[in-house]
Protein backbone atom coordinates (compact mmCIF):
# COMPACT_ATOMS: atom_id res chain seq x y z
CA UNK A 1 0.00 0.00 0.00
CA UNK A 2 1.28 3.47 -0.88
CA UNK A 3 2.17 5.43 2.30
CA UNK A 4 -0.16 8.24 3.39
CA UNK A 5 2.58 9.62 5.61
CA UNK A 6 6.27 10.06 4.90
CA UNK A 7 9.14 9.56 7.33
CA UNK A 8 11.99 11.96 7.89
CA UNK A 9 14.76 13.22 10.13
CA UNK A 10 13.28 16.40 11.56
CA UNK A 11 14.73 19.28 13.50
CA UNK A 12 12.47 20.20 16.40
CA UNK A 13 14.24 23.04 18.24
CA UNK A 14 16.28 26.11 17.32
CA UNK A 15 18.22 25.79 20.58
CA UNK A 16 19.12 22.16 19.86
CA UNK A 17 19.24 22.51 16.10
CA UNK A 18 21.90 19.86 15.41
CA UNK A 19 19.72 17.10 16.86
CA UNK A 20 17.54 15.25 14.37
CA UNK A 21 14.56 13.13 15.35
CA UNK A 22 13.16 10.36 13.17
CA UNK A 23 9.40 10.74 12.87
CA UNK A 24 6.47 10.58 10.48
CA UNK A 25 4.86 13.61 8.88
CA UNK A 26 1.92 14.18 6.57
CA UNK A 27 2.77 15.67 3.15
CA UNK A 28 0.61 18.24 1.40
CA UNK A 29 -2.41 16.92 -0.47
CA UNK A 30 -1.46 15.45 -3.84
CA UNK A 31 -2.65 17.69 -6.68
CA UNK A 32 -2.87 16.84 -10.40
CA UNK A 33 0.55 18.41 -11.08
CA UNK A 34 2.41 16.94 -8.08
CA UNK A 35 5.19 14.37 -8.18
CA UNK A 36 6.19 12.01 -5.37
CA UNK A 37 9.87 11.14 -5.27
CA UNK A 38 11.45 8.35 -3.24
CA UNK A 39 14.65 10.00 -2.03
CA UNK A 40 18.04 8.36 -2.59
CA UNK A 41 20.40 11.29 -2.03
CA UNK A 42 20.22 14.69 -0.36
CA UNK A 43 22.88 17.38 -0.20
CA UNK A 44 23.35 19.61 2.83
CA UNK A 45 23.31 23.37 2.25
CA UNK A 46 24.20 26.32 4.48
CA UNK A 47 20.54 27.27 4.19
CA UNK A 48 19.79 24.20 6.31
CA UNK A 49 21.95 25.63 9.09
CA UNK A 50 20.48 29.14 8.91
CA UNK A 51 16.97 27.69 9.03
CA UNK A 52 17.63 25.12 11.75
CA UNK A 53 19.39 27.51 14.12
CA UNK A 54 16.83 30.29 13.65
CA UNK A 55 19.36 32.66 12.08
CA UNK A 56 16.89 33.55 9.34
CA UNK A 57 13.99 33.75 11.78
CA UNK A 58 11.69 31.28 13.48
CA UNK A 59 10.93 28.23 11.35
CA UNK A 60 7.81 26.08 11.25
CA UNK A 61 9.02 23.38 13.63
CA UNK A 62 9.19 20.43 13.61
CA UNK A 63 10.69 20.64 10.14
CA UNK A 64 12.28 18.31 7.61
CA UNK A 65 15.25 20.08 6.01
CA UNK A 66 17.02 19.30 2.72
CA UNK A 67 16.60 20.94 -0.69
CA UNK A 68 19.25 19.28 -2.83
CA UNK A 69 17.30 16.13 -3.54
CA UNK A 70 17.76 13.27 -5.98
CA UNK A 71 15.49 10.24 -6.14
CA UNK A 72 13.08 8.15 -8.17
CA UNK A 73 9.59 9.13 -9.28
CA UNK A 74 7.12 6.77 -7.60
CA UNK A 75 3.79 8.58 -8.00
CA UNK A 76 2.43 11.35 -10.22
CA UNK A 77 -0.71 13.43 -10.46
CA UNK A 78 -2.96 12.81 -13.44
CA UNK A 79 -1.84 15.97 -15.28
CA UNK A 80 1.92 15.52 -14.90
CA UNK A 81 3.73 15.58 -18.26
CA UNK A 82 7.36 16.48 -17.47
CA UNK A 83 8.43 13.18 -15.85
CA UNK A 84 7.25 9.60 -15.66
CA UNK A 85 7.30 6.80 -13.11
CA UNK A 86 10.78 5.40 -12.55
CA UNK A 87 12.67 8.50 -13.73
CA UNK A 88 15.72 9.63 -11.75
CA UNK A 89 15.02 13.25 -10.93
CA UNK A 90 16.15 16.12 -8.78
CA UNK A 91 14.54 18.91 -6.77
CA UNK A 92 16.19 22.13 -5.65
CA UNK A 93 15.20 24.86 -3.22
CA UNK A 94 11.82 25.77 -4.74
CA UNK A 95 8.71 23.59 -4.64
CA UNK A 96 5.93 25.82 -5.93
CA UNK A 97 4.95 29.14 -7.56
CA UNK A 98 1.71 30.37 -9.07
CA UNK A 99 3.10 29.99 -12.64
CA UNK A 100 0.46 32.43 -13.90
CA UNK A 101 1.74 35.90 -12.94
CA UNK A 102 3.84 38.17 -15.12
CA UNK A 103 6.98 37.17 -13.24
CA UNK A 104 6.41 33.44 -13.64
CA UNK A 105 5.49 33.59 -17.32
CA UNK A 106 8.75 35.46 -17.98
CA UNK A 107 10.75 32.50 -16.56
CA UNK A 108 11.39 34.29 -13.30
CA UNK A 109 9.32 31.98 -11.11
CA UNK A 110 11.98 32.09 -8.38
CA UNK A 111 10.78 35.68 -7.75
CA UNK A 112 7.05 34.90 -7.68
CA UNK A 113 5.32 36.65 -4.79
CA UNK A 114 3.67 33.30 -3.97
CA UNK A 115 6.99 31.41 -4.02
CA UNK A 116 7.14 28.32 -1.78
CA UNK A 117 10.46 26.94 -0.56
CA UNK A 118 11.04 23.20 -0.71
CA UNK A 119 10.93 23.22 3.09
CA UNK A 120 9.60 25.71 5.63
CA UNK A 121 7.32 27.25 3.00
CA UNK A 122 3.59 27.78 3.29
CA UNK A 123 1.37 26.49 0.49
CA UNK A 124 -1.86 28.30 -0.45
CA UNK A 125 -3.82 25.69 1.52
CA UNK A 126 -1.81 26.50 4.66
CA UNK A 127 0.27 23.30 4.73
CA UNK A 128 4.00 23.52 5.40
CA UNK A 129 6.47 22.23 2.82
CA UNK A 130 8.84 19.50 4.00
CA UNK A 131 12.23 18.73 2.52
CA UNK A 132 14.37 15.84 1.41
CA UNK A 133 15.89 14.40 4.59
CA UNK A 134 13.03 11.98 4.26
CA UNK A 135 11.74 8.81 2.69
CA UNK A 136 9.82 10.83 0.09
CA UNK A 137 9.22 14.38 -1.06
CA UNK A 138 6.15 15.79 -2.86
CA UNK A 139 6.73 18.67 -5.29
CA UNK A 140 4.99 20.37 -8.23
CA UNK A 141 6.28 18.96 -11.53
CA UNK A 142 7.61 22.36 -12.67
CA UNK A 143 10.29 22.05 -10.00
CA UNK A 144 11.26 18.45 -10.75
CA UNK A 145 14.14 17.84 -13.18
CA UNK A 146 15.50 14.79 -14.96
CA UNK A 147 19.15 14.11 -14.09
CA UNK A 148 21.50 13.35 -17.01
CA UNK A 149 22.82 9.79 -17.03
CA UNK A 150 26.39 11.08 -17.03
CA UNK A 151 26.00 12.66 -13.57
CA UNK A 152 26.10 10.65 -10.37
CA UNK A 153 23.34 11.39 -7.90
CA UNK A 154 25.82 12.69 -5.30
CA UNK A 155 27.55 15.01 -7.77
CA UNK A 156 24.21 16.29 -9.05
CA UNK A 157 22.39 16.87 -5.75
CA UNK A 158 24.26 20.03 -4.62
CA UNK A 159 23.99 21.36 -8.16
CA UNK A 160 20.23 21.69 -7.72
CA UNK A 161 20.66 24.58 -5.26
CA UNK A 162 24.26 25.82 -5.08
CA UNK A 163 24.91 25.02 -8.71
CA UNK A 164 21.78 26.69 -10.04
CA UNK A 165 22.24 29.76 -7.83
CA UNK A 166 25.70 30.48 -9.23
CA UNK A 167 24.87 29.44 -12.80
CA UNK A 168 21.90 31.80 -12.97
CA UNK A 169 23.89 34.68 -11.50
CA UNK A 170 26.66 34.25 -14.05
CA UNK A 171 24.38 33.82 -17.06
CA UNK A 172 22.22 36.80 -16.13
CA UNK A 173 25.35 38.93 -15.82
CA UNK A 174 26.58 38.00 -19.28
CA UNK A 175 29.28 35.50 -18.41
CA UNK A 176 31.00 34.42 -21.59
CA UNK A 177 33.87 35.31 -23.93
CA UNK A 178 35.37 38.70 -23.12
CA UNK A 179 34.05 38.90 -19.56
CA UNK A 180 36.52 39.08 -16.67
CA UNK A 181 35.03 37.33 -13.65
CA UNK A 182 36.21 37.12 -10.05
CA UNK A 183 34.60 34.69 -7.60
CA UNK A 184 34.78 35.57 -3.89
CA UNK A 185 34.85 32.52 -1.64
CA UNK A 186 35.86 28.99 -2.65
CA UNK A 187 33.24 26.92 -0.87
CA UNK A 188 29.99 25.20 -1.74
CA UNK A 189 28.80 28.02 -3.98
CA UNK A 190 32.17 29.28 -5.15
CA UNK A 191 33.48 25.92 -6.31
CA UNK A 192 30.50 25.71 -8.68
CA UNK A 193 30.92 29.32 -9.84
CA UNK A 194 34.50 28.66 -10.95
CA UNK A 195 33.44 25.63 -12.97
CA UNK A 196 30.55 27.47 -14.65
CA UNK A 197 32.59 30.58 -15.45
CA UNK A 198 35.23 28.48 -17.17
CA UNK A 199 32.65 26.35 -19.04
CA UNK A 200 30.79 29.48 -20.20
CA UNK A 201 34.00 30.82 -21.72
CA UNK A 202 34.89 33.78 -19.50
CA UNK A 203 38.10 35.54 -20.55
CA UNK A 204 39.49 35.57 -17.00
CA UNK A 205 38.31 33.47 -14.06
CA UNK A 206 39.81 34.61 -10.77
CA UNK A 207 39.34 32.89 -7.43
CA UNK A 208 39.51 35.14 -4.36
CA UNK A 209 40.05 33.47 -1.00
CA UNK A 210 41.62 34.18 2.37
CA UNK A 211 42.90 30.60 2.39
CA UNK A 212 46.02 30.17 0.29
CA UNK A 213 45.61 26.42 0.84
CA UNK A 214 42.76 26.48 -1.66
CA UNK A 215 44.96 27.68 -4.53
CA UNK A 216 45.47 24.26 -6.10
CA UNK A 217 41.79 23.37 -5.81
CA UNK A 218 40.78 26.68 -7.37
CA UNK A 219 42.99 26.10 -10.38
CA UNK A 220 41.61 22.56 -10.83
CA UNK A 221 38.09 23.95 -10.65
CA UNK A 222 38.74 26.36 -13.52
CA UNK A 223 40.41 29.47 -12.16
CA UNK A 224 43.12 31.08 -14.26
CA UNK A 225 44.11 33.43 -11.43
CA UNK A 226 44.24 32.97 -7.64
CA UNK A 227 44.08 36.06 -5.41
CA UNK A 228 44.96 35.64 -1.73
CA UNK A 229 42.83 38.26 0.04
CA UNK A 230 44.65 37.65 3.33
CA UNK A 231 47.71 39.44 1.95
CA UNK A 232 48.26 43.10 2.72
CA UNK A 233 47.28 45.44 -0.12
CA UNK A 234 45.93 42.47 -2.05
CA UNK A 235 43.76 44.59 -4.33
CA UNK A 236 46.60 46.74 -5.71
CA UNK A 237 47.35 44.56 -8.73
CA UNK A 238 43.68 44.04 -9.59
CA UNK A 239 42.03 47.44 -9.18
CA UNK A 240 39.41 47.90 -11.90
CA UNK A 241 40.41 44.50 -13.24
CA UNK A 242 37.04 42.73 -13.39
CA UNK A 243 33.70 43.21 -15.10
CA UNK A 244 31.92 40.99 -12.59
CA UNK A 245 32.71 40.15 -8.99
CA UNK A 246 30.46 37.29 -7.88
CA UNK A 247 30.29 37.04 -4.11
CA UNK A 248 29.55 33.68 -2.47
CA UNK A 249 30.92 34.55 0.99
CA UNK A 250 30.16 36.75 4.00
CA UNK A 251 31.25 40.31 3.17
CA UNK A 252 29.61 42.03 6.11
CA UNK A 253 32.70 44.04 7.10
CA UNK A 254 32.85 47.55 5.67
CA UNK A 255 36.57 47.51 4.78
CA UNK A 256 36.30 44.12 3.10
CA UNK A 257 33.25 45.12 1.08
CA UNK A 258 34.88 48.33 -0.13
CA UNK A 259 37.94 46.38 -1.25
CA UNK A 260 35.81 44.18 -3.50
CA UNK A 261 34.22 47.23 -5.08
CA UNK A 262 37.72 48.50 -5.92
CA UNK A 263 38.16 45.46 -8.17
CA UNK A 264 35.38 46.53 -10.51
CA UNK A 265 35.96 48.16 -13.85
CA UNK A 266 33.74 51.09 -14.80
CA UNK A 267 30.22 49.71 -15.43
CA UNK A 268 31.24 46.55 -13.56
CA UNK A 269 28.90 44.66 -11.24
CA UNK A 270 29.26 43.35 -7.72
CA UNK A 271 26.72 40.55 -7.49
CA UNK A 272 26.01 38.55 -4.35
CA UNK A 273 24.44 35.15 -3.95
CA UNK A 274 25.75 34.60 -0.42
CA UNK A 275 23.10 35.07 2.28
CA UNK A 276 24.79 35.60 5.66
CA UNK A 277 22.74 36.11 8.80
CA UNK A 278 24.35 39.54 9.34
CA UNK A 279 23.46 42.61 7.22
CA UNK A 280 25.67 43.97 4.48
CA UNK A 281 27.62 47.09 5.52
CA UNK A 282 26.16 50.54 4.99
CA UNK A 283 27.24 52.24 1.76
CA UNK A 284 27.21 55.84 0.67
CA UNK A 285 26.05 56.94 -2.75
CA UNK A 286 29.65 57.92 -3.49
CA UNK A 287 30.73 54.27 -3.07
CA UNK A 288 28.73 53.45 -6.17
CA UNK A 289 28.58 56.68 -8.16
CA UNK A 290 32.28 57.55 -8.09
CA UNK A 291 33.22 54.07 -9.20
CA UNK A 292 30.54 53.88 -11.92
CA UNK A 293 29.45 50.44 -10.77
CA UNK A 294 26.35 48.38 -10.04
CA UNK A 295 25.47 46.22 -7.04
CA UNK A 296 23.02 43.36 -7.36
CA UNK A 297 21.97 39.94 -6.17
CA UNK A 298 19.89 36.98 -7.25
CA UNK A 299 17.97 33.99 -5.95
CA UNK A 300 18.21 30.45 -7.31
CA UNK A 301 17.31 30.22 -11.02
CA UNK A 302 14.42 29.36 -13.30
CA UNK A 303 13.37 26.03 -14.79
CA UNK A 304 14.81 27.14 -18.13
CA UNK A 305 18.15 27.84 -16.46
CA UNK A 306 18.09 24.59 -14.50
CA UNK A 307 17.62 22.55 -17.67
CA UNK A 308 20.38 24.46 -19.47
CA UNK A 309 22.71 24.04 -16.48
CA UNK A 310 22.13 20.28 -16.24
CA UNK A 311 22.74 19.95 -19.98
CA UNK A 312 26.01 21.90 -19.70
CA UNK A 313 27.08 19.85 -16.68
CA UNK A 314 26.42 16.62 -18.52
CA UNK A 315 28.36 17.76 -21.57
CA UNK A 316 31.32 19.20 -19.64
CA UNK A 317 31.51 16.67 -16.83
CA UNK A 318 30.82 19.30 -14.16
CA UNK A 319 29.65 18.24 -10.73
CA UNK A 320 30.03 18.91 -7.04
CA UNK A 321 33.20 18.01 -5.23
CA UNK A 322 31.35 15.97 -2.69
CA UNK A 323 31.86 13.70 0.31
CA UNK A 324 29.21 11.04 0.86
CA UNK A 325 27.89 10.05 4.28
CA UNK A 326 25.21 7.54 5.18
CA UNK A 327 21.98 9.15 6.28
CA UNK A 328 21.21 8.77 9.99
CA UNK A 329 20.72 10.97 13.02
CA UNK A 330 24.39 11.05 13.99
CA UNK A 331 25.70 11.82 10.53
CA UNK A 332 23.16 14.62 10.03
CA UNK A 333 24.53 16.23 13.18
CA UNK A 334 28.12 15.61 12.09
CA UNK A 335 27.58 17.18 8.69
CA UNK A 336 25.94 20.24 10.23
CA UNK A 337 28.92 20.69 12.56
CA UNK A 338 31.42 20.33 9.71
CA UNK A 339 29.51 22.81 7.56
CA UNK A 340 29.31 25.31 10.41
CA UNK A 341 33.08 25.01 10.90
CA UNK A 342 33.77 25.45 7.15
CA UNK A 343 35.26 21.98 6.90
CA UNK A 344 33.44 20.96 3.72
CA UNK A 345 35.47 20.28 0.59
CA UNK A 346 33.15 21.36 -0.87
CA UNK A 347 29.77 19.74 -0.32
CA UNK A 348 28.25 16.79 1.56
CA UNK A 349 25.69 14.36 0.20
CA UNK A 350 23.76 12.02 2.44
CA UNK A 351 23.07 8.64 0.84
CA UNK A 352 21.56 5.29 1.79
CA UNK A 353 17.99 6.56 2.14
CA UNK A 354 16.47 3.37 0.72
CA UNK A 355 17.84 1.23 3.54
CA UNK A 356 17.45 3.78 6.34
CA UNK A 357 13.84 4.58 5.45
CA UNK A 358 12.49 1.14 4.68
CA UNK A 359 9.15 2.47 3.46
N, C-alpha and C positions, 0 to 999 in steps of 0.2 A: 504494500500500500504506500502511495506517495505521502511523504510527511506533511502534516499541516503546520508543524512548528519546525524551526531550524535550531541548530545547536551551535554555540559559539563560545569564545573566550572573551568575556566581557570585563571592562573596567567599571568599577562601582563607586569609586571615591576619588575626588581630586587630591585629597591628602595622602592617599595610599595608591597613587596612580600607576605604580609599577606592578601591582598585584592584579592578576587576571583570574577570574572565576569562571569555571565551565558551567554553562547553564543554557536552558532552552529559551527561545524568544519567538514571538509570532511575527512573521513578515507582513508587509503591506498586502492588501487584497490584490490578487492577480487580475490585471486588466488585459484587454485584447492585445496590447502592444508590449506586454512584459515578457521577460525571459528569465527563467530560473537556471542558475549555473551551479554545478557541483564543483566546489573549489578544490584545486590541487596545489596552488601556489599563491602566496601573498607577500608582497614586499612591505617593508616598514619604512615610513616616511617621517620626516621631522614634524609634519602636520599631526601625526598620531601623538607625539609628545606634547605639542602645544595644546591639543584638545584634551588629552588625558589629565594633564596637570592644571588645567584651568587657565593657562596663560593667555588664551584667546577668549576667555569668558567662561561662564558656567555652561557645561554641556548637559545634554539630556541623558542623565545616568539612570540605570545602568546602560552601557553603550558598547556595541561591538565595533571596534576600530578596523582599519585596513581598507585602502582604496587603490591598491596596485595588485589587481586580482586576475589570475588566470585559472581557467577551469573548463569544464565540459558542459555544453547545453543539454539539460535533461528535461526541460518542459518549456513550452512556448504558448503564448496567447494565440487566439485564432486569427489575428490579423498580422502576425509577425511575418516579415518577408526578408529581413536582412541576414538571418542565420537559420540554421536547421538543427534538429536534434543530432547530437553526437559531435558537433563542431567544437574545436578548441578555440576559445575566445578569451578576450580580456575586457576588463572594466577599469576605468580610471577614477578620478575624483569627483565626477559628476554623474548623477543617476537620473535626473529629470530636468526638463524645462518645458515651457508651454508649447514651443515649436510653432506658434502662430503669430507672434508679435513681430514688429519690424526688425528688432534685433535678431531674433532667431532665424527669420527667413533670409537674413543677410549673412548666414553662417557665422554668427556671433553668439550662439546659444549659451556660451559660458558667461555671458553678461546679461542674460535674461533676468528681469526683476523677480521672476518666480523660480529661479534657479534652486535646485535641491542637491546638496552634497550627497555623496555615496553613503556617508554616515553622518549622524548628528543633524541631518536636514529634516525639515517638516514638509510633508506632502500636503497637497490641497485638502485631503480628507482628514488631516490632523495627525496621521501616523508618522512615526520617527523612522528615518532611514537607518539601516544597519549595514555594517561593512563586511569585509571579507575574511576576518579571522573567525571563520565559521564553516559549517558544513556546506552551506549554500548561500547564495546571494540572489536577490530578485531586483532586476533593473529594467528600465524601458529600453527597447531594442535600439534606439538611436544612439545609446551610449554603450553598446556592446560591439566589439570589434574582433574580426577573425585575425588570428595570429599566423603570420607566414610560417611555413614548414621549416624554413631555414633558421628560425630563432627558437632557442630553448625557452621553456616556460620561465625559468629563473632569470634569464637575461632579458626577457621581454617584460616581466611584471613591473619593475621600476620605471620602465619606459612609458608606461601608461599614465604616470603622473609627472615625475621629474623629467622624463624625456620629452613629453608633449609640451610641458611648460616652457622649456628652453627652446625647443624647435619652433614653437609658435612665435616666441619673442624675437628670434633671429630672422625668421621669414618675414614677419611683419615690419621689421626694420631694414629690409632690403639686403640681407646677407647673401653675398654672392661675389663673383669676380669684381675686383676693384675696391671692395670694402675692407677696411682695416678694423679688425675686431679684437677687443681685449675682454677676457673673462675674469671676473673677480671671484676668487674662491674656487678651490679644486676639491669639491666634495660631491655629494649625491647629485646636485643640480649641475655644478660646474663641469664634472667629468663627462656629462652628456653634452653640454654646450660646446666643449672643445671638439668632440667628435662631429657634431652637426656642422659647426662652422667650417671645419676642414672639408667635409663631404659636400657642402653647399658651394665650395670654391672660393672662400674668402681669400683676399690677397695676403693678408697677414692675420695670424691667429696667435694672440699673446695670452699666456696664462699668468695671472697675478696672484701670488700667494705669500703669506708670511712664513710659510714653511718651506725652506730650501730643500728639505728632504723629498718634496713632491716633484722636483724638477724632472727626474727621469720619467715618472708616470705621466706628467703633463706632455712631454714630448712624444711618448708612445700613444697618447690619446689624440694627438693631432696638432699640438702647439708647435709653432715655428720659433717662438720667442718665449722665454721664461723671465718674469720680472719678480724679484724678491722684494716685497714691500716692507720687510723688516729692516732693510738697509737704510741708512741715513741718506736723505736727499735722493730717494729712489725714483722720484718722478723727473729728475733733471733731464735725463736722456730722452724721455718720452713725452715731454710737454707738447700738446697739440698733435699728438702722433696717431690718434685713433678716431675713426668716424663713429664707432659704437663701443661703448663700455657697457657690458652686460653684467650686472651685479647679481651674484647668487649667495652673498654672504651678509653678515650683519655689519652695516656701515653707520651705526648710530652715533659715532663720535664725530663731532664737528670737524676737527682737523683732518681726520681720515677721509671724510666725505668730500671736503674741499680739494684734497689731493687728487681724488679720482676725477673731479671736474676739470682739473688742470690738464688731464690727459686728452681732453676732447679737442678735436679740430673745430674750427668755425663751422657752425651748422651741425655739429656732432650731437649725439644723443647719449645721455646716461639713462639706462633702462634697468629697472630692478624687477626681479622675480622672487627675490628673497623676502620672507615675511617674518622678521623677528618680532618678539613680544614687545620690544621697546620702540618708541617713536623714532622716526628719522630726525636728524638735527634741524633746527630752524635755519632758514636761508633768507638772505636779503634779495631784493630784486636785482641788485648789482651782481650777485653771484651768477645770475643767469644772463642778464642783459650784456654785461661787459665782456662776457666770453662768447656771446652769440650762440648759445647752446640750448638744447631741449632736455627736459627731464620727464621720464615716463615710466610706466609699469604695465604689466599684463598678468592675466589669470588664465591658467591652463591653455586650452586651444579648442578649436572646433572639430566636429566630426570630419570635415574635409581635410583639415590639417592632420588629424590622427591617421587617417588612411594614407595620406601622402608620406607621413613620417614612417609608418610601418613598412611601406613599400621601399623607401630609401634605406631603411635599416636592413631589410632583407637583401637588397641588392648589394649593399656595401659591407655587410657583415658587422653592423654596429649593434652593440648591446651593452647592458650594464656590466660593470666590473662588480661581481656579486659574490657574497659568501652565503652558502646555504646552511640553514639550521632546521632541525626537525621541529614541527609545531608542537608545543606543549606549554603549560603554565610557566615553568621555569625558564624556558628559552625565550618566551615573550618578554619576561622581565629582564633577562640578560641582554637581549637585543636593545631594549629601551635604554638600559644603562650604558651600553657601548655607544649608541647614537648620541646620547646626552653628553658623553665625554669625547665626542668627535673621534671615535676609534674606528669608524667604518672605512673600508677601502674597497668600494665606495658606497655600496648598498648591501642590505641583507634581504634575503628571501626565505620565508618560512615554507617548508615543504612537508610532505607526508600527511596531508589532510585526510586522504582516503582511509588510512589506517587509524588515525587518531579519532576522527569522527566517523565511526562505523554506522552511518545512517543510510 
